[in-house]
Amino acid sequence: MAIVIDDIGYKQSDRKLLELSGQLTYAVLPHTPLGYAYAKHASNNHRDVIIHLPMQANTHNELLGPGSFDSINVKTALSTNTVGGS
């Protein structure tokens, strides 16, 4: 079983979540103002970090935001949402 703290990266208040004790996994949204710094902080503190990659839905895809994964930009999303991506 895993406990995932989801959707971090947009708010300064997310920083408090990084200080919680226990074995937690952090799901970081790509291309958010604080996502990279929070992912790095969690990783440096030996926490699991996963990418929360927004994916195409049947409706309301205009709400996905930057870096989303859809049928049009699959290659771009894969290369820009990974460490070392161009």
LINLINSUL-V304557 format. One record per helix or strand. SS is the DSSP state (2 for helix, 1 for strand). FROM is the first residue (numbers start at 1). LEN is the number of residues. If there is no record, write none. Layout:
ss->SS from->FROM len->LEN
ss->SS from->FROM len->LEN
//
This chain:
ss->1 from->4 len->5
ss->2 from->14 len->4
ss->1 from->25 len->5
ss->2 from->35 len->10
ss->1 from->48 len->5
ss->1 from->55 len->1
ss->2 from->61 len->3
ss->1 from->69 len->1
ss->2 from->74 len->7
//
